Amino acid sequence: MMSYHIAVIASLVWQIAAEYADKPCAARAVANRSVLCVCTTDYCDTVIRETPTTASYYTYVSSEAGLRFKKSSGELQSAADGSVSNNSLEIDPSTTYQTIEGFGGAVTDAASITWKNLTDATLMQHLIDSYCGDSGIQYNLLRVPIGGADFSTRPYAYNELPENDITLSNFTLAPEDYDYKIPMIQACQKVSSARIDVIGSTWSPPPWMKTNNNFTGYSRLKKEYLQAYADYHYKFIEHYAAAGVPVWGITTTNEPLDATLDYININNLGWTIDYMGEWIANNLGPTLRNSTFKDVKIIAGDDQSYTVPLYWNSLVSRYPDTLPYLDGVAVHFYMNQYVPLSLLTQSMVEYPDKFVISTEACAGAQVTDTISVDLGSWPRAELYFNDIIQNLKNNVIGWIDWNMALNTEGGPNWLKSSVDAPVIINAEAGEFYKQPMFYAMGHFSKFVPRNSKRIKMNETTNTNIQTLAFLTPENTIVVVIYNSGASDTVKIRLGGKEAALSIEAKSFTTFEMLKE
């Protein structure tokens, strides 16, 4: 009888261990590329973040060769006094920089429609768990378009009719909000162990508010609708809150430079500095700060990094009345390969109580990209990883991807344009693919939670190794390591303890240990 009970207990222990064990990537080879991780109704890979002890550490590795969050543990060693080696990282948690808000992606119409196209409830849940659950990469930031964007199936705004309705008497959310975007956000909220912060961005208001009476093209807001456009944002926040989706922040219009130059034919609205300064100081700022939603962040810019001197420095310098209303400035990544991101640090030196956040990025969008969806591309994962590192080194508090998921053509998009995404959905085959970009995001989003602080490291590394270190709210030290070259070694030291790591070629590594 005793042996029977032992067998039953052993079986239960095995079942519990199996339930909480990592499920490895179901790898699918792609010619001349890294692997895809395939999720079906019956299977989807997972990763659990382990808690190190005072004597141990954990590492998680993804590589071009096909590793995906390969988990390993090791014992910390006593550090040899005065020893210095190549690729040595001396952690200094006493020196801290910015506090991290988080990482995430955009719940566009395209992303949420494509998610719903899976139809199978289990497979849909796999995608949500993969992004927002504790067994996934734990996104805690979601950006949502206020109305339509280019990655919608049609151009639209709220309160399009009646025209010239200054009181917005017919303001209602769109079917896309109730059928797609809000359900996807709520699904993430349900599985997340952290608060999901939502940022709203308008691409275009209803055409009747604009000088060209169109969703696209060269435009400005008509002077008589400055207050109506502020109310438009207030009503969006109000309606989303009523639907169970609190809004953490709004931006002051997506990529406002586009419509001032008339060179990109997407939903847009152009702003000059003078016009925007007047609107924030006299309309948007007072409207929100004197309302129930007074704590919603107001974020300027929401354009390429090189526009920060324009949509932040020039704006607040010429219109200082805007500064009490503004919480920070948002940037996009599309021109970062040509812009020294030290610009972000330099621009904000005089504003230590304000933040910079990166709100949009995607691969496959450049004119030089010959492929929109490049399944298994490791260089695109490196593009993400490197940009996140460079942003965080320049005091950015968060990094948000563009579409969380797209179809195999890189859409839908009402302009018939297409780009890549970390998750590509093949609804017809009943599966979705986690791209290398997904894991590049996860090496940060899963292990650097909200309220982590970037900390100082004294580094001696070769040119192929890039690193960042963080102190998390759980009192652990997290180090992310990007190796763009051949296999190597790295020695990490904190106080009297150290760990010597073998670093895979062309890889991302996240290392975690307890702070002494």
N, C-alpha and C positions, 0 to 999 in steps of 0.2 A: 504493500500500500504506500509506504514511504517513497519508493522509487516512482510510483505513479504520480504522486504530488510533485516530486522534483521535476518530472518530465513536463507536467502541466505548467509549473512555474517557469521552467526553461523556455517552453514554447511561448508563454506570454512575454517574457523578456525579449525573446527574438523578434516577436511581432512588433513590440514597442520600438525596439532599436531599428527595425526595418522601416517603421513609419517615419522616424525622424532622421534616418540616414540620408545622405545626399544621393540623388539620382543622377548618374553621369549623363553627359551629352549623348544623345542618339545621333552620332555623327554621320553626315552624308558628304562624301567627297565631291568636290567641284574641280574640274580640270583647271590646272594652273592657278588655283586659289587655295585659301585655307578652307576648313570644313564649315558646313552649316550644322546647327543643332536643330533637329526636326521634332516638332511637337504634334502629337495626334490625340485623339480622344483617349486612347489607352495609355499614353506615356508622354511625360514632359520632364526635362531635367530640372533639378532643384539644387540649392546650396544653402546650408545652415551655417551661420556665423558662430564659431565656437568661442568660449570664454577661456582665455589663457590663465594659468596659475602664476604664482610668483616666480616659479622656476622654469616656466615653459613659454613657448611662443607658437603661433600658427602662421602659416603662409598659404596664399591662394594664388595660383598661377594660370594665366591664359597665354597661349603662344600661337604663332603662325603655324607651327607644326601640328597643332590640333588640340592642345590642352585647353580645357575650359574650367576655370575655378578649381584646378587640382589642389586639393587640400593636403597639407602636411603639417606635422608638429615637430618641435625639437626642444632640446634642453638648453637653457641659457648657461653660458660659461662665465667664469670670473675673468674680468678684463685685465690684460697684462699692462702694468703701469708704463706709461710713456710710449707704448708701441703705436706706430702709425703705419698703415698699409695703403696700397692703392684701393680705390673705391671704398673709402672709410667714411662712415656717417656717424658723427658725434651729435646726439640729440640734446637739445637745451630747452626743456619745457618751461623754464623760468622766463623765457622771452616769447611772448605771444603776439600774434597779428590779428587778422580779422576773425570774427565769429561766423561760422558757416550757417547759412539758412537751409541749403539743401540742393538736391538734384532732381531732374525729372524730364518730362516731355510734354508735348502739346496734344490735347484732346481736340483735334480738328474734326470737321465733318467727315473728311476722308478717313481719318483714323477710326472714328467711332462707327461709321457706316461699314467699313471693311471688317471691323470686329463683329458687328451684328451679322454680317454675311456668312460668318462661320456656322450659324444656326444651331449647331450642337452645343447645348448648355455646358457640358463638361469641358469641351475644347475652348469655349469662350472664357470659362473660369480659369483654365490653364494660363491664358494670356494675362488675365488680371493678376493672378497669383505671381506670375513670372515678373511682372513689373512692380507690384505694390505689396505683395505679401511677404511674410517673414522668410519664406522658403525661396523668394525671388530676390530681386535687386533693390527692393524697398524704396521706390520713388516716394518723395514727400512734397514735390512741387509739380503742379500741373498748370499749363497755360491754355487758355481757351479763347478763341475769337469771339468778340462781341458782335454778333451777326455773322455774315458770311465772310469768307476769305477766298483766296485763289484755290485752296484745297477744299472747295465745296463743289457740289454738282450744279450750282446756279449762283449768280450774284444776288445777294439779298441783304436787307437791313431790317430793323424793326421800325414800325410806324411809317412805312412807305406811303400809306394813304390814311387819312386825307393829306394832300400836299399842303405845305405852309401851315401845318398844325403846330403852332408854337407851344401849345400846352401839352403836346404828346398825348392827346386824349385816347388814341387808339394803340398805345404801346402794349404789345404782347410779345412774348418770346415766339420763336419760329418752331415749326414741327421738328426741325433738325435738333433743336435744344431738347425738347421733351422726348423724342424718339431715340436719339443717339448720344449727344454730348453729355447731358445730365445723367442718363443711366450708366455711362462708362465711368464718369467721375464718382458716382455713388458706389459703383462696384469696387473702385479702388479704396474709397473711404471705408467700406465694410471690412476689407481684409487687412488694412494697414494698422500696424500697432503704433504708428506716429500720426500726428495731425497732418492732413493733406492741405497744403496752402495753395490756393487757386489765384492765378493772375489773369485778368481779363485785358484784352487789347482790341481796339476797334481798327478795322481796315478801312471801312468807309461808312459814314452815316447815310441815312436815306438821301437819294440824289437831290431832293428839293432843298436840302440845306446847303448845297454846294454851288459854286459859281458856274460850273459847267453842266449842272443837272445830269450827271452821269456817275456811274460807279468808278470808272477809270479815267485816266487822262489828267492833264494839267488842271489843277483846281485849288480853290481856297474855300473856307467856310464863309458863308454870307454873314455880314456883320450883324444882321438882325437875329441871327440864330446862335449867338455865342452862349446865351443862357440856356437855350433849348438843347444845345450839345452837351452842356454840363448836366442838365436834367436827364438826358439820354443815358449817361453813365450811371447816374444815381438810380434810375429805374431798372437798369440791368442788374445792378447790385441787389436791389430790393427784390426783384423777381427770382434771382438765383437763390437768395437767402430763403425765400418762401418755398422754394423747391428743395430745400435741405442742403444747399451748397453755399456755405459762406465764402465770400470773396476776400482774400487777403490783401490784394493790391490790384491797381489798374495802371496801365501806361497811358501816356498822353497822345496816342495814335501810333499805329504801326508804321515804321519807316516813312516818316513825314517828308524826307528829302525826295522820295520818288516822284511825288506829284508836283514838286516845285521845278523839277527838271524834265518831267514828262518823257522819261526814257524806259520805264517799265510799265507794261500794260496790265497791272493787277489792280484789284480794289484798293483805293488809296484816298488820302486827303493830305494836301500840302499845307505846311505851316511856315511862315516867316518867324523870326525871333520876336519881333514886335507884337505880332498877332497872338502868338502863343503866350507870351508874357502877360498880355492883357487878359487873355482867357483864363489862365491859371489864377492870377491874382484877384480878378474881379468876379469870376464865375465858378470854375471848377473847385478851387480851393475852398471858398466860403460855403458852397453848396454841400460838400461832403463834411467839412469840419463842423458845421452847424446842424448836423443830422444824426440820426441813429447810427450811421456808418462812419462816424468821425475817426475811427481807428484804421480805416482802410488806407493802405499805402498809396501814395500818388508818386508815380515813377516817370520821370522825364525821359526824352530821347527815344528809346526803343528803335534804334537805327544802328548803322555800322559804327565800329569803335572810333573811327576817325571823326565822327560827328560830335563826340563828347565836348570838345571845345566850343562847338556851336550851340547844341541843344542843352548844354549844362552851363559851362563857364560864361559864355556870352549872355545867355538867358538870365542867370541869377545876378550877373554883374550889372546888366542894364535894367533889370527889373527885380531889385532886391525884395520887393513885397511878395515875390513868389517863394522865396526861400523857406519861410515858416510852414508853407503848405507841402513842400516837396520832401520826400523821404530819401530819394536817390535817383539814379539814372540807369537805364537799361541799354545794353549793347547787343549787337548781332555779330556773328563770327565770319561772315562771308568774305571780308577783305583782310582778315587778320594776318594772312601770310605776307601782306604787303605793309602792315602797320605795326610799328613797335608798340607792344602792349604796355610798356612803361608809361605810355601816354595816359593810361588810366590812373596809375598811381600819381603821376605828376598833376593831373587835372583835379584830383580830389584832395590835395595836400591841405588846402585851406578849409576843407569841409569834413573834419574827422567824424562828425556825427551823422554823415550821410553815407549811403552805400552805392556800390556798383554791382549789378547783377546781369549775367548773360542770359538773354531770353529766347534766342533762336539760333539754331545751327542745323545744317544737313549737308550730306554729301550728294554729289550728282547734280548740283545746281549751277556749277560754274560753266561758262561758255566753252571752256577747255575740256569739260567732261564729255566723252564720246558715248558713255553708257550711263543711263539713268539708274537702273537697278543693277548693281554689280554683286551678284550672289557670292558670298564667301570672301569678299575683298578684305585682306589684312591691311593694306595701305589706308583704307578708309577708317578702319579702327584706330590706326596710329594717328590719323588726322584728328580724330576726336580726342584721343588721350593726350596728345601733345597740346592741343588747344586748351583743354581743361587745366593742365599743369600751368601753362603760361598765364591763363586768366587768374588762377588762384595765387600764383606768385605775385600778382599785381593787385591783390586785396579784393578780388571779386568774391562775393558771398555765396553765389550759387550759379549753376549752369543748367540751362534747360534746352533739351533737344527739340526739334520740330516734330513732324508727325510721328506719333508713337507706333503706328502701323500703317502700311500701304499695301495695295494689291501687287501682283507680280509685274504690272506695267508701271508701277510707281505712281499710282493715282488712287481715286479719281480726282480730277482737277477740271474745273469748268472751262479753263483756257487751253485744255489739252496739253498742259505741261506736265512734267514728271520729274521726280527726284528719288533718292534712296531713303531707306529707313532702317532702324535697328531690327525691326520685325517686319517680315514680308509674309502676307497671308495668301495662301493658295486655297481659296474657299472650295473650288471645284474638286480638289484632291482631298479636302477635309484635313488640312494640316497647315501649320505655319512654321516659319523658319527664323531662328534666332541668328542674326548675323554677327560677325566679330565685333561690330559696333556696339551691340547689346552688352557684350562682356566688358568692353572698354568703359562704358558708362557704369557698369556694376562694380568695377573695382573702386570707384569713388562712392556711388550712391549707397551701397550696402554697408560700407565700412566707415564712412565719415558722416555720421548722423547729424541732424540739426543740433546746434549749440556746441559742436566741436570747434576747437580753436587751432588755427594753423600756428605751428611753433617753429622755432629756429633750429636749423641743423648746420653744423660746421662740416662741410663736405670736401672730400678729396676724391674726385671721380673722373673717369675718362669721358671723352666727348660723346660716347654712346649711351651713357647712363644719366637719366634725369630722375630726381626724387623730390618728394614733399613729405612733411611730417605733420601730424595732428595730435592734439590731446582731446579725447572724446569725453562726453559726459559720464561715461562709465569708468573714467580714470584709467583708460588704456591709451597706449601710444600706437598710432597707426602710421605706417610709412608706405607710400605707394612708390613703386620703382618702375620706370620705363627703360627697357633696354632695346635700342634700335639696331644693335649690332650682333656680333657673335656671342656665344655663351661666355659667362664671366663670373666673378665672385664679388660679393659685397659684404663688408663687415659693419654691423650696426651696433653702436655702443650707447648705453644709458647708465650713467653712474658707474658702478663697479661691475656691471654685467654686459655681456656682448653676445651677439649671434653672428656666425659666419654662414652666409647663404650662397648657394650655387644658383646663378641666375641663367635661365634658359635664353637661348638666342631668340631675338625678335619676340619679346614677351612683355607682359604686364604682370607685376607681382604686388600683392598687398600683404604686408607684414603687420602682425599685431602682438603686443606684449603688454603686461601690466606696468603702470608707472610705479616706480619705487616709492 
